[in-house]
Amino acid sequence: MHSVSNEEVLDTLNECNNDNAPGLSGLTYRVWKWVAAVAPNQLIAVVRASLRLGIHHASWKQSLVAVIPKNNKKDMSLPKSHRPIQLIECLGKLVEKIAARRITFDLGKYNLMPFNQFGGRSNSSCLDAGLSLLHDVFEARRHDLVTSFLAIDIKGFFDHAGHECLLDVLLHLGFHPTFVKWVGSFLSERFVRVQVDDYVRDPHPQMVGYPQGSPISPILACIFASLVLEHLNADPIFDATGSCPIPVCPSAYVDDFEFHASSTDLSTSTHLLKCTLEAAVRMLDSIGLTIDPDKCDLMHFSWQRGDDSNPSLTTVLYGKEVTITPPKSLRWLGFHLDRKLTFREHIDKVASKGLAIIQGMKVLGNSVEGISPANLRLLYNTVIIPAITYGPRSGLHRTSPKPSSSPPW
């Protein structure tokens, strides 16, 4: 395991946003940049010792959880109507950023991540996951086949993922024992304090799950979720009749899983998805995770003339019969998909979103008063343009990091 270099620490710190919310100590990245300017050797020594000894300091493992209400929720008394945001110590996050860069580089260099996991890796984004799905659907259409698509939602993925299983996976993948020790230290003996309005409760131990808001949590979650993808890749499900020897294709973006099956008719592809869903649920159950049947989405893609069939998927999950009925359109990774992939629904949605933002911008100023036209133009380019152009291939450079052929250290 390579030692952390001075440039690695200082470059990572300089890239951090000064306005990021601090943890319990109230020390922002701006403060630590002042420290780096005055006493860089001492700061670098602390970061280097953490990764070299495999120890994440106890003061970095206490976080404040701010509860933010979600928009457009009917019953605000339900816990799922709120979004918990963990505020972590900035110095601890600096160490986590460096560890995240290293593990991401190794995943790409040694091809340790399943090819169909589009999250937690360099030069990959939601757009790549969407393009991969579209390629498979249109390739099936070229061979006069129809495709069925199923998206599943994992309950509390970041909150219920196990630690021991992840550490075993990291060791199996060949990561240095000292780094695995640091990951174990980072995940163990964590405490959170929940804040609702002005009320702050006593520290509560966080025994399982990954801290949301940490730079390394999404990458660790992808590695943990790769167990399911590797199982489905190694043992794919085919059409039992042999009429269409194309396996069901699974893919994921972090914890957003999807399966799509192509066949000669929608009934067959729906049956293939049913078998894949049951296999995925069994695999998730073996690692302590469950899915939310109410949030599973089904969609059929067919251009066959006169084919108006729209079969539902019926199966038994957790002892209850579940029926998933395909709607006219569904939302997946920010894309609005319809039966013939016309993307009319997607265009209407993003256009409405852009118009709503414009209406909100009117209160900020006009040609007489408020913020200047130059700042209004800046807001338009940085807020509205990305919102209404989400999806085109040309926007990929805004979401993917630049490729790197050298390690981050």
SULVEN-V761146 format. One record per residue. N is the residue number from 0. RES is the residue in one small letter. D_CENTER is the distance of its C-alpha to the mean C-alpha in Angstrom with 2 decimals. Layout:
((N RES D_CENTER) (N RES D_CENTER))
This chain:
((0 m 27.50) (1 h 28.27) (2 s 29.22) (3 v 27.30) (4 s 29.22) (5 n 30.42) (6 e 28.83) (7 e 25.40) (8 v 25.59) (9 l 27.24) (10 d 25.12) (11 t 21.86) (12 l 23.57) (13 n 24.90) (14 e 21.51) (15 c 20.42) (16 n 20.97) (17 n 24.12) (18 d 23.13) (19 n 20.04) (20 a 20.78) (21 p 22.55) (22 g 22.62) (23 l 25.72) (24 s 28.00) (25 g 27.43) (26 l 27.37) (27 t 25.21) (28 y 24.42) (29 r 27.60) (30 v 29.63) (31 w 28.30) (32 k 29.09) (33 w 32.57) (34 v 32.77) (35 a 31.79) (36 a 34.54) (37 v 37.12) (38 a 36.32) (39 p 33.81) (40 n 35.17) (41 q 34.66) (42 l 31.02) (43 i 30.28) (44 a 32.17) (45 v 30.01) (46 v 26.72) (47 r 28.37) (48 a 29.88) (49 s 26.65) (50 l 25.14) (51 r 28.59) (52 l 29.51) (53 g 26.15) (54 i 26.35) (55 h 23.94) (56 h 26.42) (57 a 26.78) (58 s 26.83) (59 w 23.28) (60 k 22.04) (61 q 23.24) (62 s 20.96) (63 l 21.62) (64 v 19.50) (65 a 20.17) (66 v 19.88) (67 i 19.16) (68 p 20.33) (69 k 18.26) (70 n 20.12) (71 n 22.16) (72 k 22.30) (73 k 25.74) (74 d 26.12) (75 m 25.01) (76 s 26.50) (77 l 23.67) (78 p 21.07) (79 k 18.21) (80 s 19.63) (81 h 18.46) (82 r 15.31) (83 p 15.82) (84 i 15.10) (85 q 16.01) (86 l 18.34) (87 i 18.79) (88 e 21.79) (89 c 21.50) (90 l 23.53) (91 g 21.32) (92 k 18.23) (93 l 20.35) (94 v 20.81) (95 e 17.14) (96 k 16.42) (97 i 19.18) (98 a 18.01) (99 a 14.50) (100 r 16.36) (101 r 18.68) (102 i 16.40) (103 t 14.40) (104 f 17.90) (105 d 19.18) (106 l 16.44) (107 g 17.39) (108 k 21.07) (109 y 21.71) (110 n 19.37) (111 l 17.93) (112 m 14.63) (113 p 15.21) (114 f 15.72) (115 n 13.65) (116 q 10.30) (117 f 9.07) (118 g 6.18) (119 g 7.85) (120 r 11.02) (121 s 13.42) (122 n 14.47) (123 s 11.59) (124 s 9.54) (125 c 8.82) (126 l 12.60) (127 d 13.23) (128 a 11.65) (129 g 13.84) (130 l 16.76) (131 s 16.71) (132 l 17.03) (133 l 19.75) (134 h 21.56) (135 d 21.90) (136 v 23.04) (137 f 25.61) (138 e 26.77) (139 a 27.49) (140 r 29.31) (141 r 31.41) (142 h 32.64) (143 d 33.45) (144 l 30.67) (145 v 28.48) (146 t 24.81) (147 s 23.06) (148 f 19.34) (149 l 17.58) (150 a 14.10) (151 i 13.51) (152 d 11.81) (153 i 11.71) (154 k 13.58) (155 g 12.51) (156 f 10.11) (157 f 9.89) (158 d 13.52) (159 h 15.15) (160 a 14.02) (161 g 17.28) (162 h 18.43) (163 e 21.35) (164 c 19.64) (165 l 17.05) (166 l 20.07) (167 d 21.95) (168 v 19.30) (169 l 19.31) (170 l 23.09) (171 h 23.21) (172 l 21.22) (173 g 23.88) (174 f 22.42) (175 h 25.28) (176 p 26.41) (177 t 26.53) (178 f 22.87) (179 v 22.07) (180 k 24.47) (181 w 22.65) (182 v 19.32) (183 g 21.48) (184 s 23.09) (185 f 19.90) (186 l 18.74) (187 s 22.28) (188 e 24.50) (189 r 22.01) (190 f 23.33) (191 v 22.01) (192 r 24.20) (193 v 23.22) (194 q 24.67) (195 v 25.52) (196 d 27.66) (197 d 30.31) (198 y 30.04) (199 v 28.51) (200 r 28.74) (201 d 29.71) (202 p 27.32) (203 h 25.58) (204 p 24.40) (205 q 20.77) (206 m 21.55) (207 v 18.28) (208 g 14.55) (209 y 12.71) (210 p 13.40) (211 q 10.81) (212 g 11.69) (213 s 12.50) (214 p 11.71) (215 i 11.70) (216 s 9.70) (217 p 6.25) (218 i 8.83) (219 l 10.88) (220 a 8.45) (221 c 8.08) (222 i 11.84) (223 f 12.50) (224 a 10.92) (225 s 12.89) (226 l 15.96) (227 v 15.55) (228 l 15.09) (229 e 17.99) (230 h 20.09) (231 l 19.71) (232 n 20.31) (233 a 23.37) (234 d 24.76) (235 p 23.95) (236 i 25.54) (237 f 28.28) (238 d 30.68) (239 a 33.42) (240 t 36.12) (241 g 35.40) (242 s 35.86) (243 c 32.47) (244 p 31.39) (245 i 27.81) (246 p 25.14) (247 v 22.18) (248 c 19.18) (249 p 15.87) (250 s 12.57) (251 a 8.85) (252 y 5.61) (253 v 3.99) (254 d 5.73) (255 d 6.89) (256 f 10.14) (257 e 13.11) (258 f 16.67) (259 h 19.40) (260 a 23.05) (261 s 25.96) (262 s 29.54) (263 t 32.88) (264 d 32.35) (265 l 29.67) (266 s 31.11) (267 t 30.58) (268 s 27.00) (269 t 26.28) (270 h 27.97) (271 l 25.89) (272 l 22.67) (273 k 24.35) (274 c 25.12) (275 t 21.65) (276 l 20.17) (277 e 22.79) (278 a 22.13) (279 a 18.39) (280 v 19.35) (281 r 21.93) (282 m 19.66) (283 l 17.10) (284 d 20.21) (285 s 21.50) (286 i 18.68) (287 g 18.89) (288 l 16.15) (289 t 16.98) (290 i 15.76) (291 d 16.87) (292 p 19.52) (293 d 19.94) (294 k 16.51) (295 c 16.94) (296 d 17.75) (297 l 20.30) (298 m 21.60) (299 h 24.49) (300 f 25.18) (301 s 28.90) (302 w 31.51) (303 q 34.42) (304 r 37.39) (305 g 38.41) (306 d 35.35) (307 d 34.56) (308 s 33.21) (309 n 30.02) (310 p 29.78) (311 s 27.69) (312 l 25.99) (313 t 27.73) (314 t 27.02) (315 v 27.42) (316 l 24.48) (317 y 25.35) (318 g 28.96) (319 k 28.56) (320 e 28.95) (321 v 26.02) (322 t 26.51) (323 i 23.76) (324 t 25.45) (325 p 24.10) (326 p 24.29) (327 k 25.53) (328 s 22.09) (329 l 18.49) (330 r 15.33) (331 w 12.26) (332 l 9.42) (333 g 12.15) (334 f 14.87) (335 h 17.90) (336 l 19.43) (337 d 23.08) (338 r 25.41) (339 k 26.82) (340 l 23.86) (341 t 26.04) (342 f 23.18) (343 r 25.81) (344 e 23.68) (345 h 20.84) (346 i 23.53) (347 d 25.10) (348 k 21.96) (349 v 20.98) (350 a 24.72) (351 s 25.13) (352 k 22.25) (353 g 23.97) (354 l 27.31) (355 a 26.14) (356 i 24.96) (357 i 28.32) (358 q 30.20) (359 g 28.56) (360 m 29.49) (361 k 33.12) (362 v 33.58) (363 l 32.82) (364 g 35.86) (365 n 38.17) (366 s 40.94) (367 v 43.12) (368 e 41.01) (369 g 37.57) (370 i 35.30) (371 s 36.63) (372 p 36.04) (373 a 34.49) (374 n 31.79) (375 l 31.32) (376 r 30.85) (377 l 28.32) (378 l 26.33) (379 y 26.67) (380 n 25.36) (381 t 22.38) (382 v 21.37) (383 i 22.87) (384 i 22.75) (385 p 18.93) (386 a 18.61) (387 i 21.17) (388 t 20.36) (389 y 16.66) (390 g 16.68) (391 p 19.67) (392 r 19.51) (393 s 21.35) (394 g 18.52) (395 l 16.40) (396 h 18.08) (397 r 16.73) (398 t 13.05) (399 s 13.72) (400 p 15.61) (401 k 19.15) (402 p 19.93) (403 s 21.64) (404 s 24.26) (405 s 25.04) (406 p 23.46) (407 p 22.35) (408 w 25.31))
